[in-house]
Amino acid sequence: MTPERYKRLRETLDRRQSDLTILTDQMHKPRNIAALIRTADAVGIADVHMVWSAGARRPYKGTALGSQRWVKAHTHDSMADGINGLRQQGYQIYAAHLSEQAVNFRSVDYTRPCAVVLGNEKQGVGAVAESLADEHIIIPMMGMVESYNVSVAAAIILAEAQRQREAVGQYNRVSLTDDVYWQLFFEWAHPQVAQFCREKGVAYPGICRDSGEIIEPAAWYRDVRAESGALK
């Protein structure tokens, strides 16, 4: 690993926001999902959450331009499960939804732990998310159309979240826990070894935190082969 790549990975992880996320409500178009993943990475989101409609799940990796490697996607069986799980972790739930009580998206506080709920391309946010959200937010429109494309709306809202968080210095301090930080570093820096470990059910090898390199890789490889017989 070059010093430049090590530095880039560390700087990116230093800015990752562990308490800012999005939750999609039965979104299914691969290009929109790919755009959301790219936007999440761009604003420093570590994890996104998704609820799929029955039979609608489609791969998006081909159009995400590799950004799915940097952002973890978590799926939930229902919107109630997704929202309640996030709320139990202390998240405020902001649903992008046009309603009588909706407020300007700039008026809510994104510096607190929060999740932005985004509806699917046809119906928008569903009834469950509408009822469970803490706030409904809208982007003011100045033209004839009533809404932006969902991926564009996400980018606009998350850019505001980034602006608010930058203003109070949240990107200047590490948000991830130490264990999560170095697990992600390993997966980013050594993706093939990480995949091997997941497939074989073995722990990641130790790494030197000053360089990002695996500590004595040949010895680790030999021990894994001897203990598990996984390799022939």
One Martini backbone bead per residue (centre of mass of N, CA, C, O) as a GRO file, in nm:
protein
  232
    1MET     BB    1   0.095   0.037   0.023
    2THR     BB    2   0.060   0.355  -0.016
    3PRO     BB    3   0.078   0.649   0.149
    4GLU     BB    4  -0.153   0.784  -0.013
    5ARG     BB    5  -0.371   0.571   0.037
    6TYR     BB    6  -0.366   0.565   0.339
    7LYS     BB    7  -0.442   0.864   0.373
    8ARG     BB    8  -0.714   0.856   0.223
    9LEU     BB    9  -0.857   0.649   0.402
   10ARG     BB   10  -0.827   0.798   0.670
   11GLU     BB   11  -0.968   1.063   0.591
   12THR     BB   12  -1.241   0.936   0.522
   13LEU     BB   13  -1.295   0.801   0.799
   14ASP     BB   14  -1.276   1.064   0.968
   15ARG     BB   15  -1.556   1.173   0.809
   16ARG     BB   16  -1.742   0.975   0.898
   17GLN     BB   17  -2.100   0.934   0.954
   18SER     BB   18  -2.269   0.748   1.200
   19ASP     BB   19  -2.551   0.962   1.229
   20LEU     BB   20  -2.603   0.944   0.907
   21THR     BB   21  -2.892   0.875   0.695
   22ILE     BB   22  -3.077   0.650   0.484
   23LEU     BB   23  -3.426   0.563   0.383
   24THR     BB   24  -3.582   0.341   0.176
   25ASP     BB   25  -3.912   0.321   0.001
   26GLN     BB   26  -3.936   0.101  -0.238
   27MET     BB   27  -3.700   0.117  -0.417
   28HIS     BB   28  -3.597   0.011  -0.779
   29LYS     BB   29  -3.407   0.190  -0.939
   30PRO     BB   30  -3.083   0.156  -1.013
   31ARG     BB   31  -2.998   0.454  -1.074
   32ASN     BB   32  -3.103   0.572  -0.805
   33ILE     BB   33  -2.948   0.393  -0.611
   34ALA     BB   34  -2.668   0.465  -0.716
   35ALA     BB   35  -2.691   0.770  -0.657
   36LEU     BB   36  -2.729   0.742  -0.351
   37ILE     BB   37  -2.462   0.605  -0.289
   38ARG     BB   38  -2.282   0.831  -0.399
   39THR     BB   39  -2.391   1.055  -0.215
   40ALA     BB   40  -2.327   0.926   0.053
   41ASP     BB   41  -2.023   0.921   0.012
   42ALA     BB   42  -1.982   1.231  -0.043
   43VAL     BB   43  -2.104   1.302   0.268
   44GLY     BB   44  -2.008   1.057   0.473
   45ILE     BB   45  -2.168   0.796   0.462
   46ALA     BB   46  -2.168   0.465   0.596
   47ASP     BB   47  -2.491   0.409   0.601
   48VAL     BB   48  -2.765   0.233   0.456
   49HIS     BB   49  -3.128   0.204   0.410
   50MET     BB   50  -3.359  -0.070   0.308
   51VAL     BB   51  -3.679  -0.116   0.138
   52TRP     BB   52  -3.838  -0.377  -0.025
   53SER     BB   53  -4.028  -0.485  -0.257
   54ALA     BB   54  -4.179  -0.743  -0.376
   55GLY     BB   55  -3.953  -0.854  -0.621
   56ALA     BB   56  -3.766  -0.566  -0.663
   57ARG     BB   57  -3.488  -0.658  -0.638
   58ARG     BB   58  -3.185  -0.503  -0.759
   59PRO     BB   59  -2.907  -0.455  -0.907
   60TYR     BB   60  -2.643  -0.172  -0.870
   61LYS     BB   61  -2.331  -0.206  -0.918
   62GLY     BB   62  -2.298  -0.126  -1.224
   63THR     BB   63  -2.398   0.197  -1.145
   64ALA     BB   64  -2.203   0.285  -0.881
   65LEU     BB   65  -1.894   0.311  -0.937
   66GLY     BB   66  -1.795   0.157  -0.654
   67SER     BB   67  -1.948   0.289  -0.399
   68GLN     BB   68  -2.048   0.024  -0.250
   69ARG     BB   69  -1.770  -0.025  -0.106
   70TRP     BB   70  -1.807   0.242   0.099
   71VAL     BB   71  -2.114   0.151   0.144
   72LYS     BB   72  -2.348   0.029   0.362
   73ALA     BB   73  -2.617  -0.201   0.315
   74HIS     BB   74  -2.940  -0.217   0.474
   75THR     BB   75  -3.199  -0.443   0.536
   76HIS     BB   76  -3.562  -0.444   0.558
   77ASP     BB   77  -3.881  -0.577   0.591
   78SER     BB   78  -3.976  -0.287   0.696
   79MET     BB   79  -4.049   0.031   0.780
   80ALA     BB   80  -4.096  -0.016   1.077
   81ASP     BB   81  -3.827  -0.154   1.131
   82GLY     BB   82  -3.641   0.069   1.031
   83ILE     BB   83  -3.741   0.306   1.204
   84ASN     BB   84  -3.734   0.174   1.488
   85GLY     BB   85  -3.435   0.102   1.484
   86LEU     BB   86  -3.333   0.395   1.459
   87ARG     BB   87  -3.479   0.515   1.704
   88GLN     BB   88  -3.334   0.332   1.916
   89GLN     BB   89  -3.055   0.494   1.828
   90GLY     BB   90  -3.158   0.816   1.816
   91TYR     BB   91  -3.317   0.888   1.566
   92GLN     BB   92  -3.422   1.114   1.344
   93ILE     BB   93  -3.719   1.143   1.132
   94TYR     BB   94  -3.702   1.236   0.782
   95ALA     BB   95  -3.960   1.295   0.552
   96ALA     BB   96  -3.995   1.313   0.210
   97HIS     BB   97  -4.299   1.504   0.225
   98LEU     BB   98  -4.607   1.609   0.106
   99SER     BB   99  -4.764   1.821   0.345
  100GLU     BB  100  -4.917   2.025   0.572
  101GLN     BB  101  -4.658   1.980   0.788
  102ALA     BB  102  -4.444   2.062   0.610
  103VAL     BB  103  -4.099   2.154   0.587
  104ASN     BB  104  -3.828   2.302   0.532
  105PHE     BB  105  -3.532   2.136   0.489
  106ARG     BB  106  -3.355   2.373   0.634
  107SER     BB  107  -3.511   2.371   0.933
  108VAL     BB  108  -3.362   2.127   1.016
  109ASP     BB  109  -3.165   1.903   1.221
  110TYR     BB  110  -2.853   1.743   1.109
  111THR     BB  111  -2.662   1.721   1.374
  112ARG     BB  112  -2.828   1.505   1.450
  113PRO     BB  113  -2.944   1.211   1.466
  114CYS     BB  114  -3.031   1.101   1.125
  115ALA     BB  115  -3.305   1.024   0.891
  116VAL     BB  116  -3.373   0.996   0.544
  117VAL     BB  117  -3.676   0.961   0.382
  118LEU     BB  118  -3.730   0.779   0.071
  119GLY     BB  119  -3.922   0.735  -0.188
  120ASN     BB  120  -4.055   0.622  -0.450
  121GLU     BB  121  -4.105   0.700  -0.792
  122LYS     BB  122  -4.433   0.702  -0.766
  123GLN     BB  123  -4.548   0.729  -0.446
  124GLY     BB  124  -4.341   0.756  -0.244
  125VAL     BB  125  -4.416   0.786   0.060
  126GLY     BB  126  -4.556   0.593   0.280
  127ALA     BB  127  -4.777   0.553   0.537
  128VAL     BB  128  -4.579   0.460   0.752
  129ALA     BB  129  -4.366   0.681   0.724
  130GLU     BB  130  -4.560   0.918   0.758
  131SER     BB  131  -4.648   0.837   1.058
  132LEU     BB  132  -4.342   0.793   1.190
  133ALA     BB  133  -4.243   1.058   1.145
  134ASP     BB  134  -4.122   1.356   1.283
  135GLU     BB  135  -4.078   1.477   0.987
  136HIS     BB  136  -4.169   1.684   0.717
  137ILE     BB  137  -4.003   1.739   0.405
  138ILE     BB  138  -3.924   2.013   0.173
  139ILE     BB  139  -3.870   2.135  -0.154
  140PRO     BB  140  -3.884   2.415  -0.296
  141MET     BB  141  -4.088   2.520  -0.572
  142MET     BB  142  -4.068   2.725  -0.896
  143GLY     BB  143  -4.244   2.547  -1.073
  144MET     BB  144  -4.459   2.306  -1.216
  145VAL     BB  145  -4.340   2.099  -1.066
  146GLU     BB  146  -4.352   1.897  -0.757
  147SER     BB  147  -4.071   1.736  -0.815
  148TYR     BB  148  -3.794   1.566  -0.778
  149ASN     BB  149  -3.585   1.357  -0.827
  150VAL     BB  150  -3.484   1.146  -0.585
  151SER     BB  151  -3.174   1.181  -0.622
  152VAL     BB  152  -3.179   1.489  -0.620
  153ALA     BB  153  -3.315   1.533  -0.350
  154ALA     BB  154  -3.100   1.391  -0.184
  155ALA     BB  155  -2.865   1.581  -0.257
  156ILE     BB  156  -2.988   1.839  -0.143
  157ILE     BB  157  -3.031   1.746   0.151
  158LEU     BB  158  -2.737   1.640   0.208
  159ALA     BB  159  -2.598   1.910   0.159
  160GLU     BB  160  -2.726   2.042   0.408
  161ALA     BB  161  -2.616   1.847   0.613
  162GLN     BB  162  -2.323   1.907   0.555
  163ARG     BB  163  -2.326   2.209   0.616
  164GLN     BB  164  -2.410   2.187   0.914
  165ARG     BB  165  -2.174   2.002   1.005
  166GLU     BB  166  -1.942   2.182   0.922
  167ALA     BB  167  -2.018   2.433   1.102
  168VAL     BB  168  -1.966   2.234   1.378
  169GLY     BB  169  -1.725   2.011   1.318
  170GLN     BB  170  -1.803   1.700   1.242
  171TYR     BB  171  -1.556   1.651   1.028
  172ASN     BB  172  -1.317   1.695   1.265
  173ARG     BB  173  -1.430   1.423   1.387
  174VAL     BB  174  -1.450   1.113   1.500
  175SER     BB  175  -1.735   0.886   1.473
  176LEU     BB  176  -1.623   0.622   1.478
  177THR     BB  177  -1.550   0.349   1.605
  178ASP     BB  178  -1.269   0.173   1.638
  179ASP     BB  179  -1.370  -0.099   1.529
  180VAL     BB  180  -1.511   0.006   1.274
  181TYR     BB  181  -1.282   0.161   1.148
  182TRP     BB  182  -1.079  -0.092   1.113
  183GLN     BB  183  -1.267  -0.268   0.954
  184LEU     BB  184  -1.303  -0.078   0.715
  185PHE     BB  185  -1.012  -0.046   0.644
  186PHE     BB  186  -0.962  -0.338   0.570
  187GLU     BB  187  -1.183  -0.362   0.348
  188TRP     BB  188  -1.056  -0.137   0.172
  189ALA     BB  189  -0.746  -0.229   0.162
  190HIS     BB  190  -0.839  -0.570   0.173
  191PRO     BB  191  -1.078  -0.711  -0.005
  192GLN     BB  192  -0.983  -1.006  -0.064
  193VAL     BB  193  -0.924  -1.092   0.227
  194ALA     BB  194  -1.201  -1.023   0.341
  195GLN     BB  195  -1.358  -1.222   0.165
  196PHE     BB  196  -1.215  -1.475   0.258
  197CYS     BB  197  -1.292  -1.453   0.558
  198ARG     BB  198  -1.598  -1.464   0.515
  199GLU     BB  199  -1.610  -1.739   0.366
  200LYS     BB  200  -1.433  -1.895   0.611
  201GLY     BB  201  -1.475  -1.774   0.904
  202VAL     BB  202  -1.243  -1.561   0.961
  203ALA     BB  203  -1.036  -1.355   1.092
  204TYR     BB  204  -0.883  -1.083   1.071
  205PRO     BB  205  -0.597  -0.964   1.033
  206GLY     BB  206  -0.349  -0.789   1.134
  207ILE     BB  207  -0.260  -0.440   1.154
  208CYS     BB  208  -0.081  -0.164   1.075
  209ARG     BB  209  -0.163   0.160   1.173
  210ASP     BB  210   0.083   0.314   1.019
  211SER     BB  211   0.033   0.153   0.715
  212GLY     BB  212  -0.196  -0.094   0.663
  213GLU     BB  213  -0.051  -0.352   0.696
  214ILE     BB  214  -0.007  -0.673   0.716
  215ILE     BB  215   0.084  -0.889   0.964
  216GLU     BB  216   0.242  -1.138   0.866
  217PRO     BB  217   0.093  -1.287   0.612
  218ALA     BB  218   0.227  -1.569   0.582
  219ALA     BB  219   0.167  -1.668   0.869
  220TRP     BB  220  -0.136  -1.637   0.861
  221TYR     BB  221  -0.191  -1.818   0.617
  222ARG     BB  222  -0.070  -2.073   0.742
  223ASP     BB  223  -0.257  -2.092   0.991
  224VAL     BB  224  -0.525  -2.112   0.843
  225ARG     BB  225  -0.456  -2.370   0.687
  226ALA     BB  226  -0.394  -2.547   0.936
  227GLU     BB  227  -0.672  -2.506   1.096
  228SER     BB  228  -0.895  -2.545   0.840
  229GLY     BB  229  -0.829  -2.647   0.541
  230ALA     BB  230  -0.926  -2.437   0.313
  231LEU     BB  231  -0.660  -2.491   0.165
  232LYS     BB  232  -0.486  -2.666  -0.120
   0.00000   0.00000   0.00000
